[in-house]
Amino acid sequence: MKILIVTDAWEPQVNGVVRTLKQTRAELEKLGHAVDLISPKEFKTFPCPTYPEIRLSWRPGRKIAARIETFKPDAIHIATEGPLGLAARKYCLKNKLPFTTAYHSRFPEYVQLRFGIPLSWTYKWLANFHNAAEAVMAPTKVVVRDLEARGFKKVVMWSRGVDLDLFKPGGREKLQTRRPIFVYVGRVAVEKNVEAFLELDLPGSKWVCGDGPAAAALRTKYPNVSWLGVLSQPELAEVYNSADVFVFPSKTDTFGLVLLEAMACGCPVAAYPVTGPIDVIGEDGPGALKHDLQQACIDALKIDREEVRRFAERYSWAAASRQFLDHLHPFTPDGQQELRALQSDAAWQAGE
């Protein structure tokens, strides 16, 4: 099947959306599908207000149309709600082509934090965007229910995975500071609530891996914290292995791939009991979820690292990509026939 994915989030951005799409494309290609991806790298772009690291495409409509007509896909998936997503949606509606979308992040909450725009306004706009789709893919059951309560239709679950060969228990020598070592990995921005971690009075030492619009100010404000910047995935695996606790202070993430990466390396998690951590880890999982984040960090130190790794082994990108395929809506006879054949396969249904 020929699958076209349209995304406003792509390299050099380092985030969960980009990693999810890269892994999904790789898994789909392993299954023999032809996957084309339209990203901002093909267009003239301008910096996103307050977030210059993110580049927004300028007037992409004609090129989007040409790319779709050249590739002749069997199915179209629109991953984001930015300029490219809007242009692809407009083309599909004009030409009566069914498509699917995905809800990756708590965008209304981010907008409220940055600009003070009421949640209801942004959720109303997003519901209008996504309700034209044949399926809206969300990462957890809680997010599915939240979106349905906000007026979203045809919401289905598309989970996430982790590369268990890359992220696995290994040497613990990467970070040479006083133990216990507490680590945050991710974007350094207001919506990630990183300062809640930096303010904690914890024994040992703290590390932050990542960059973002709040990084410079926080480096100055917290000089006793160690900073590593943006790392490659192999380097991140070394960091997770060196850490005693992975701290996830965000209250706005829909999933949090870094949770799975840390746990796959055997590193226990400390987080708030909110959407994302509670969906991935659960109340009795390989982490400590408490409204008192400092106590969660201390409690996480007691968790057995081998149990954490075993828990992470439940997740795979192969299974997540099968979910993605199941939710696609092919609009060509060949695509429909191929998807029906896959869905009738006993091994497919068993998730093997």
Backbone hydrogen bonds in HBPLUS format (Angstrom, degrees):
<---DONOR---> <-ACCEPTOR-->    atom                        ^
c    i                          cat <-CA-CA->   ^        H-A-AA   ^      H-
h    n   atom  resd res      DA  || num        DHA   H-A  angle D-A-AA Bond
n    s   type  num  typ     dist DA aas  dist angle  dist       angle   num
A0034-ALA N   A0001-MET O   3.02 MM  33  6.21 150.2  2.11 143.3 152.5     1
A0074-ASP N   A0002-LYS O   2.68 MM  72  5.10 160.9  1.72 137.3 144.2     2
A0075-ALA N   A0002-LYS O   3.26 MM  73  6.69 143.0  2.41 159.0 162.7     3
A0003-ILE N   A0034-ALA O   2.82 MM  31  6.18 162.8  1.85 165.4 171.3     4
A0036-ASP N   A0003-ILE O   2.96 MM  33  6.37 159.4  2.00 158.7 165.5     5
A0004-LEU N   A0075-ALA O   2.98 MM  71  6.32 168.1  1.99 158.7 162.3     6
A0077-HIS N   A0004-LEU O   2.81 MM  73  6.18 161.9  1.84 167.3 172.7     7
A0005-ILE N   A0036-ASP O   2.92 MM  31  6.32 163.2  1.95 158.9 164.0     8
A0038-ILE N   A0005-ILE O   2.88 MM  33  6.32 159.2  1.92 159.7 166.7     9
A0006-VAL N   A0077-HIS O   2.90 MM  71  6.33 158.3  1.95 161.3 167.6    10
A0079-ALA N   A0006-VAL O   2.78 MM  73  5.85 160.9  1.82 161.7 168.4    11
A0007-THR N   A0038-ILE O   2.95 MM  31  6.22 172.9  1.95 176.7 176.6    12
A0013-GLN N   A0010-TRP O   3.02 MM   3  5.64 148.8  2.12 129.8 125.3    13
A0019-ARG N   A0015-ASN O   3.11 MM   4  6.38 169.0  2.12 155.7 159.1    14
A0020-THR N   A0016-GLY O   2.88 MM   4  5.90 157.4  1.94 143.8 150.4    15
A0021-LEU N   A0017-VAL O   3.02 MM   4  6.25 164.2  2.04 152.8 156.2    16
A0022-LYS N   A0018-VAL O   2.96 MM   4  6.15 160.9  2.00 152.9 158.5    17
A0023-GLN N   A0019-ARG O   2.98 MM   4  6.09 167.1  2.00 150.8 154.4    18
A0024-THR N   A0020-THR O   2.89 MM   4  6.00 158.0  1.94 147.2 154.2    19
A0025-ARG N   A0021-LEU O   2.92 MM   4  6.00 163.6  1.95 146.4 150.8    20
A0026-ALA N   A0022-LYS O   3.07 MM   4  6.26 161.2  2.11 145.5 150.7    21
A0027-GLU N   A0023-GLN O   2.97 MM   4  6.22 157.7  2.03 149.2 154.8    22
A0028-LEU N   A0024-THR O   2.91 MM   4  6.11 160.0  1.95 153.6 159.2    23
A0029-GLU N   A0025-ARG O   2.94 MM   4  6.13 156.1  2.00 150.5 156.9    24
A0030-LYS N   A0026-ALA O   3.05 MM   4  6.29 142.9  2.20 140.0 149.9    25
A0031-LEU N   A0027-GLU O   3.23 MM   4  6.55 138.0  2.42 138.3 148.5    26
A0031-LEU N   A0028-LEU O   3.09 MM   3  5.13 128.3  2.37  94.5 108.0    27
A0033-HIS N   A0028-LEU O   3.12 MM   5  5.59 160.5  2.16 149.6 143.7    28
A0032-GLY N   A0029-GLU O   3.02 MM   3  5.00 158.7  2.07 102.4 108.5    29
A0042-GLU N   A0039-SER O   3.27 MM   3  6.24 176.0  2.27 127.5 128.8    30
A0043-PHE N   A0040-PRO O   3.04 MM   3  5.35 171.6  2.04 118.8 121.3    31
A0058-TRP N   A0044-LYS O   2.75 MM  14  5.57 156.3  1.80 163.8 159.6    32
A0046-PHE N   A0056-LEU O   2.85 MM  10  5.32 145.0  1.97 141.2 151.8    33
A0056-LEU N   A0046-PHE O   2.80 MM  10  5.32 174.4  1.80 160.3 158.5    34
A0048-CYS N   A0054-ILE O   2.85 MM   6  5.54 154.8  1.91 170.4 167.8    35
A0051-TYR N   A0048-CYS O   2.91 MM   3  5.14 155.2  1.97 127.1 132.6    36
A0054-ILE N   A0051-TYR O   3.01 MM   3  5.91 159.4  2.05 129.2 133.9    37
A0064-ILE N   A0060-PRO O   2.90 MM   4  5.97 158.6  1.94 165.2 172.4    38
A0065-ALA N   A0061-GLY O   3.05 MM   4  6.29 163.8  2.08 152.2 156.1    39
A0066-ALA N   A0062-ARG O   2.99 MM   4  6.26 158.7  2.04 146.5 152.4    40
A0067-ARG N   A0063-LYS O   2.89 MM   4  6.06 157.7  1.94 148.7 154.5    41
A0068-ILE N   A0064-ILE O   2.99 MM   4  6.24 161.2  2.02 155.2 159.7    42
A0069-GLU N   A0065-ALA O   3.01 MM   4  6.20 165.3  2.03 150.9 155.1    43
A0070-THR N   A0066-ALA O   2.92 MM   4  6.03 143.4  2.05 143.5 153.2    44
A0071-PHE N   A0067-ARG O   3.01 MM   4  6.10 167.2  2.03 150.5 153.5    45
A0072-LYS N   A0068-ILE O   2.94 MM   4  5.86 154.2  2.01 148.5 155.6    46
A0331-PHE N   A0074-ASP O   2.78 MM 257  5.76 152.0  1.85 161.7 170.8    47
A0100-THR N   A0076-ILE O   3.11 MM  24  6.60 156.1  2.17 149.1 156.2    48
A0078-ILE N   A0100-THR O   2.77 MM  22  6.10 172.0  1.77 157.9 157.2    49
A0086-LEU N   A0082-GLY O   2.84 MM   4  6.04 160.8  1.87 161.9 168.1    50
A0087-ALA N   A0083-PRO O   3.00 MM   4  6.13 156.7  2.05 143.1 149.2    51
A0088-ALA N   A0084-LEU O   2.94 MM   4  6.13 162.6  1.97 152.8 157.2    52
A0089-ARG N   A0085-GLY O   2.93 MM   4  6.03 159.2  1.97 146.7 152.9    53
A0090-LYS N   A0086-LEU O   2.96 MM   4  6.14 159.7  2.00 146.8 152.0    54
A0091-TYR N   A0087-ALA O   3.04 MM   4  6.28 157.4  2.09 145.9 151.7    55
A0092-CYS N   A0088-ALA O   2.95 MM   4  6.18 165.1  1.97 152.8 156.7    56
A0093-LEU N   A0089-ARG O   2.96 MM   4  6.17 164.3  1.98 155.2 159.1    57
A0094-LYS N   A0090-LYS O   2.98 MM   4  6.09 160.6  2.02 147.1 152.9    58
A0095-ASN N   A0091-TYR O   2.97 MM   4  6.13 151.5  2.05 149.4 156.8    59
A0097-LEU N   A0092-CYS O   2.80 MM   5  4.69 166.6  1.82 139.6 143.4    60
A0096-LYS N   A0093-LEU O   3.32 MM   3  4.95 163.0  2.35  96.6 101.1    61
A0134-GLU N   A0099-PHE O   2.81 MM  35  5.89 170.4  1.82 171.0 172.9    62
A0101-THR N   A0135-ALA O   3.01 MM  34  6.43 164.2  2.04 163.3 168.2    63
A0137-MET N   A0101-THR O   2.90 MM  36  6.20 172.0  1.91 138.6 139.7    64
A0103-TYR N   A0137-MET O   2.82 MM  34  6.07 163.3  1.85 159.1 158.9    65
A0107-PHE N   A0105-SER O   2.79 MM   2  5.42 138.3  1.96 104.7  91.4    66
A0109-GLU N   A0106-ARG O   3.10 MM   3  5.49 120.4  2.47 107.3 121.2    67
A0110-TYR N   A0106-ARG O   3.10 MM   4  6.48 153.3  2.18 151.0 159.3    68
A0111-VAL N   A0107-PHE O   2.94 MM   4  6.20 163.3  1.96 159.2 163.1    69
A0112-GLN N   A0108-PRO O   2.94 MM   4  6.13 154.2  2.01 144.7 151.9    70
A0113-LEU N   A0109-GLU O   3.01 MM   4  6.22 159.1  2.06 146.9 151.9    71
A0114-ARG N   A0110-TYR O   3.00 MM   4  6.23 153.2  2.08 150.0 157.2    72
A0115-PHE N   A0111-VAL O   2.78 MM   4  5.66 165.1  1.80 152.1 156.8    73
A0116-GLY N   A0112-GLN O   2.84 MM   4  4.29 139.1  2.01 115.5 123.6    74
A0121-TRP N   A0118-PRO O   3.20 MM   3  5.63 131.5  2.45 107.2 118.1    75
A0123-TYR N   A0119-LEU O   2.91 MM   4  6.08 171.6  1.92 166.3 169.1    76
A0124-LYS N   A0120-SER O   3.02 MM   4  6.00 149.3  2.12 137.4 145.2    77
A0125-TRP N   A0121-TRP O   3.14 MM   4  6.46 157.0  2.19 147.2 152.7    78
A0126-LEU N   A0122-THR O   2.92 MM   4  6.17 163.0  1.95 154.3 159.1    79
A0127-ALA N   A0123-TYR O   2.85 MM   4  5.96 156.7  1.90 146.3 152.7    80
A0128-ASN N   A0124-LYS O   3.13 MM   4  6.34 154.7  2.20 142.9 149.0    81
A0129-PHE N   A0125-TRP O   3.03 MM   4  6.36 152.7  2.11 145.0 152.8    82
A0130-HIS N   A0126-LEU O   2.90 MM   4  6.14 169.8  1.91 161.4 161.7    83
A0131-ASN N   A0127-ALA O   2.88 MM   4  5.74 150.2  1.97 146.3 153.9    84
A0133-ALA N   A0130-HIS O   2.91 MM   3  5.54 165.1  1.93 122.2 127.2    85
A0136-VAL N   A0154-LYS O   2.90 MM  18  6.00 161.9  1.93 145.5 146.9    86
A0156-VAL N   A0136-VAL O   2.84 MM  20  5.97 163.6  1.87 150.9 154.3    87
A0138-ALA N   A0156-VAL O   2.83 MM  18  6.12 161.7  1.87 162.2 167.9    88
A0158-TRP N   A0138-ALA O   2.73 MM  20  5.53 163.6  1.76 143.5 148.0    89
A0144-VAL N   A0140-THR O   3.01 MM   4  6.30 155.0  2.07 147.0 154.5    90
A0145-ARG N   A0141-LYS O   2.99 MM   4  6.28 162.7  2.02 150.2 153.5    91
A0146-ASP N   A0142-VAL O   2.89 MM   4  6.15 158.2  1.94 149.7 156.4    92
A0147-LEU N   A0143-VAL O   2.91 MM   4  6.05 164.1  1.93 153.3 156.5    93
A0148-GLU N   A0144-VAL O   3.03 MM   4  6.24 161.4  2.06 150.4 155.8    94
A0149-ALA N   A0145-ARG O   3.00 MM   4  6.21 152.8  2.08 146.8 153.9    95
A0150-ARG N   A0146-ASP O   3.15 MM   4  6.42 126.2  2.45 134.3 148.2    96
A0150-ARG N   A0147-LEU O   2.95 MM   3  4.95 134.8  2.16  96.9 110.4    97
A0152-PHE N   A0147-LEU O   2.99 MM   5  5.34 164.3  2.01 145.3 140.8    98
A0151-GLY N   A0148-GLU O   3.13 MM   3  5.23 163.4  2.16 107.5 110.4    99
A0167-PHE N   A0163-ASP O   2.89 MM   4  5.98 171.1  1.90 164.1 164.8   100
A0205-SER N   A0180-PRO O   3.03 MM  25  6.48 153.3  2.10 149.3 155.8   101
A0244-ASP N   A0181-ILE O   2.83 MM  63  5.15 156.4  1.89 138.1 146.1   102
A0245-VAL N   A0181-ILE O   3.19 MM  64  6.61 148.7  2.30 158.4 159.6   103
A0182-PHE N   A0205-SER O   2.94 MM  23  6.27 168.5  1.95 159.5 162.7   104
A0207-TRP N   A0182-PHE O   2.89 MM  25  6.31 145.2  2.02 157.0 166.2   105
A0183-VAL N   A0245-VAL O   3.01 MM  62  6.41 160.3  2.05 160.8 167.2   106
A0247-VAL N   A0183-VAL O   2.77 MM  64  5.81 165.7  1.79 155.7 160.8   107
A0184-TYR N   A0207-TRP O   2.98 MM  23  6.33 149.9  2.07 144.8 153.9   108
A0209-CYS N   A0184-TYR O   2.83 MM  25  6.17 159.0  1.87 157.5 164.8   109
A0186-GLY N   A0209-CYS O   2.94 MM  23  6.42 160.8  1.98 167.6 174.0   110
A0188-VAL N   A0211-ASP O   3.04 MM  23  5.13 168.1  2.06 111.4 113.8   111
A0214-ALA N   A0188-VAL O   3.03 MM  26  5.59 160.0  2.08 152.9 150.0   112
A0192-LYS N   A0189-ALA O   2.97 MM   3  5.52 152.8  2.04 116.4 124.8   113
A0193-ASN N   A0190-VAL O   3.17 MM   3  5.57 163.2  2.20 111.5 116.7   114
A0196-ALA N   A0193-ASN O   3.13 MM   3  5.74 146.7  2.24 113.5 121.8   115
A0197-PHE N   A0194-VAL O   2.94 MM   3  5.49 136.3  2.13 113.4 124.2   116
A0198-LEU N   A0194-VAL O   3.17 MM   4  6.55 159.1  2.21 146.6 152.7   117
A0199-GLU N   A0195-GLU O   2.94 MM   4  5.97 145.7  2.06 148.9 154.8   118
A0200-LEU N   A0197-PHE O   3.14 MM   3  5.52 154.6  2.21 110.8 118.3   119
A0226-SER N   A0206-LYS O   3.07 MM  20  6.28 172.9  2.07 152.4 150.5   120
A0208-VAL N   A0226-SER O   2.88 MM  18  6.34 144.8  2.00 155.5 167.1   121
A0228-LEU N   A0208-VAL O   2.93 MM  20  6.27 160.6  1.97 164.4 166.5   122
A0210-GLY N   A0229-GLY O   2.76 MM  19  4.44 117.0  2.16  98.4 109.2   123
A0215-ALA N   A0212-GLY O   3.11 MM   3  5.45 163.2  2.14 116.0 121.4   124
A0218-LEU N   A0214-ALA O   3.14 MM   4  6.25 160.7  2.18 154.4 160.3   125
A0219-ARG N   A0215-ALA O   2.87 MM   4  6.04 155.1  1.94 157.9 164.4   126
A0220-THR N   A0216-ALA O   3.27 MM   4  6.50 154.8  2.34 144.4 150.2   127
A0221-LYS N   A0217-ALA O   3.00 MM   4  6.21 154.6  2.07 145.1 152.6   128
A0222-TYR N   A0218-LEU O   2.90 MM   4  5.89 148.2  2.00 147.6 153.9   129
A0225-VAL N   A0222-TYR O   3.24 MM   3  5.80 167.7  2.26 118.7 121.3   130
A0236-LEU N   A0232-SER O   2.88 MM   4  6.18 150.0  1.97 148.9 158.4   131
A0237-ALA N   A0233-GLN O   2.98 MM   4  6.25 153.1  2.05 151.6 157.8   132
A0238-GLU N   A0234-PRO O   3.30 MM   4  6.64 149.4  2.40 139.7 146.6   133
A0239-VAL N   A0235-GLU O   3.08 MM   4  6.44 147.5  2.19 143.6 152.9   134
A0239-VAL N   A0236-LEU O   3.02 MM   3  4.93 115.8  2.45  93.0 109.1   135
A0240-TYR N   A0236-LEU O   2.86 MM   4  6.19 166.4  1.88 162.9 164.7   136
A0241-ASN N   A0237-ALA O   3.07 MM   4  6.22 158.0  2.12 144.3 150.3   137
A0242-SER N   A0238-GLU O   3.04 MM   4  6.22 145.5  2.17 139.2 148.2   138
A0242-SER N   A0239-VAL O   3.09 MM   3  5.09 119.0  2.47  95.0 110.2   139
A0243-ALA N   A0239-VAL O   2.98 MM   4  6.19 143.2  2.12 151.4 161.4   140
A0246-PHE N   A0268-PRO O   2.89 MM  22  6.14 172.3  1.90 164.1 166.8   141
A0270-ALA N   A0246-PHE O   2.87 MM  24  6.19 155.4  1.93 156.0 158.0   142
A0248-PHE N   A0270-ALA O   2.88 MM  22  6.17 168.2  1.90 169.5 172.4   143
A0259-LEU N   A0256-GLY O   3.01 MM   3  5.61 149.8  2.10 114.5 122.6   144
A0260-LEU N   A0257-LEU O   3.01 MM   3  5.41 118.6  2.40 107.0 120.3   145
A0261-GLU N   A0257-LEU O   3.08 MM   4  6.45 158.9  2.12 151.2 157.8   146
A0262-ALA N   A0258-VAL O   2.95 MM   4  6.04 166.8  1.97 148.2 151.0   147
A0263-MET N   A0259-LEU O   3.04 MM   4  6.22 167.1  2.05 149.0 153.0   148
A0264-ALA N   A0260-LEU O   2.84 MM   4  5.94 151.1  1.93 147.9 155.7   149
A0265-CYS N   A0262-ALA O   3.07 MM   3  5.32 136.5  2.27 101.1 113.1   150
A0267-CYS N   A0262-ALA O   2.98 MM   5  5.23 154.4  2.04 148.1 139.8   151
A0266-GLY N   A0263-MET O   2.85 MM   3  4.80 155.2  1.91 102.8 110.5   152
A0288-ALA N   A0269-VAL O   2.74 MM  19  6.23 156.4  1.80 162.0 167.6   153
A0271-ALA N   A0288-ALA O   3.11 MM  17  6.50 160.5  2.15 153.6 156.5   154
A0290-LYS N   A0271-ALA O   3.04 MM  19  6.57 145.6  2.17 161.6 162.0   155
A0274-VAL N   A0272-TYR O   2.90 MM   2  5.59 132.4  2.14 107.2  92.9   156
A0278-ILE N   A0274-VAL O   3.02 MM   4  5.63 169.4  2.03 166.0 163.3   157
A0280-VAL N   A0276-GLY O   2.95 MM   4  6.06 160.1  1.99 156.1 161.3   158
A0281-ILE N   A0277-PRO O   2.76 MM   4  5.58 164.9  1.78 152.1 157.5   159
A0282-GLY N   A0278-ILE O   3.03 MM   4  4.63 125.7  2.33 100.2 115.7   160
A0285-GLY N   A0282-GLY O   3.47 MM   3  5.16 167.8  2.48 105.0 103.5   161
A0296-ALA N   A0292-ASP O   3.04 MM   4  6.36 152.4  2.12 148.9 157.6   162
A0297-CYS N   A0293-LEU O   3.00 MM   4  6.26 150.2  2.09 145.0 151.6   163
A0298-ILE N   A0294-GLN O   3.21 MM   4  6.57 156.3  2.27 146.5 151.9   164
A0299-ASP N   A0295-GLN O   2.86 MM   4  6.07 163.7  1.88 154.0 158.8   165
A0300-ALA N   A0296-ALA O   2.93 MM   4  6.01 150.0  2.02 145.1 152.9   166
A0301-LEU N   A0298-ILE O   3.26 MM   3  5.51 141.0  2.42 101.6 111.6   167
A0302-LYS N   A0299-ASP O   3.09 MM   3  5.74 159.2  2.14 116.8 122.6   168
A0303-ILE N   A0300-ALA O   3.16 MM   3  5.47 168.9  2.17 114.7 118.1   169
A0308-VAL N   A0304-ASP O   3.25 MM   4  6.59 150.0  2.35 143.9 152.4   170
A0309-ARG N   A0305-ARG O   3.10 MM   4  6.41 159.4  2.14 149.5 153.3   171
A0310-ARG N   A0306-GLU O   3.07 MM   4  6.33 162.5  2.11 147.2 151.9   172
A0311-PHE N   A0307-GLU O   3.06 MM   4  6.28 152.0  2.14 145.6 152.5   173
A0312-ALA N   A0308-VAL O   3.15 MM   4  6.49 156.8  2.21 149.4 155.1   174
A0313-GLU N   A0309-ARG O   3.17 MM   4  6.44 139.0  2.34 148.5 159.3   175
A0314-ARG N   A0311-PHE O   3.18 MM   3  5.93 165.8  2.21 119.5 122.5   176
A0315-TYR N   A0312-ALA O   3.07 MM   3  5.92 169.4  2.08 126.9 129.6   177
A0320-ALA N   A0316-SER O   3.27 MM   4  6.53 162.4  2.31 142.9 147.8   178
A0321-SER N   A0317-TRP O   2.88 MM   4  5.96 153.5  1.95 146.3 152.9   179
A0322-ARG N   A0318-ALA O   3.09 MM   4  6.37 141.2  2.25 141.8 151.7   180
A0323-GLN N   A0319-ALA O   3.18 MM   4  6.54 150.6  2.27 145.5 152.8   181
A0324-PHE N   A0320-ALA O   3.10 MM   4  6.46 156.7  2.15 144.0 150.1   182
A0325-LEU N   A0321-SER O   3.00 MM   4  6.26 162.2  2.04 146.8 150.4   183
A0326-ASP N   A0322-ARG O   2.99 MM   4  6.18 159.3  2.03 147.6 153.2   184
A0327-HIS N   A0323-GLN O   3.21 MM   4  6.51 140.5  2.38 147.8 157.4   185
A0327-HIS N   A0324-PHE O   3.15 MM   3  5.40 133.0  2.39 101.1 113.0   186
A0328-LEU N   A0325-LEU O   3.14 MM   3  5.29 149.8  2.23 104.7 113.6   187
A0336-GLN N   A0332-THR O   2.96 MM   4  6.20 163.1  1.99 160.3 165.2   188
A0337-GLN N   A0333-PRO O   2.94 MM   4  6.05 160.8  1.97 148.2 153.5   189
A0338-GLU N   A0334-ASP O   2.98 MM   4  6.15 158.6  2.02 147.4 153.2   190
A0339-LEU N   A0335-GLY O   3.02 MM   4  6.17 161.3  2.05 148.2 152.9   191
A0340-ARG N   A0336-GLN O   3.01 MM   4  6.17 160.1  2.05 147.5 153.2   192
A0341-ALA N   A0337-GLN O   3.01 MM   4  6.20 152.9  2.09 144.4 151.8   193
A0342-LEU N   A0338-GLU O   3.05 MM   4  6.32 153.7  2.12 145.2 151.9   194
A0343-GLN N   A0339-LEU O   2.94 MM   4  6.16 162.2  1.97 153.0 157.6   195
A0344-SER N   A0340-ARG O   3.05 MM   4  6.18 134.5  2.27 141.2 151.8   196
A0345-ASP N   A0342-LEU O   3.13 MM   3  5.34 154.8  2.20 105.4 113.2   197
A0348-TRP N   A0345-ASP O   3.09 MM   3  5.21 120.3  2.46  98.1 112.8   198
A0349-GLN N   A0345-ASP O   3.09 MM   4  6.46 160.5  2.13 154.5 159.1   199
A0350-ALA N   A0346-ALA O   2.98 MM   4  6.22 145.4  2.10 144.2 154.1   200
A0352-GLU N   A0347-ALA O   3.08 MM   5  5.45 160.7  2.12 160.3 158.8   201
A0351-GLY N   A0348-TRP O   2.98 MM   3  5.12 150.1  2.07 102.7 112.4   202
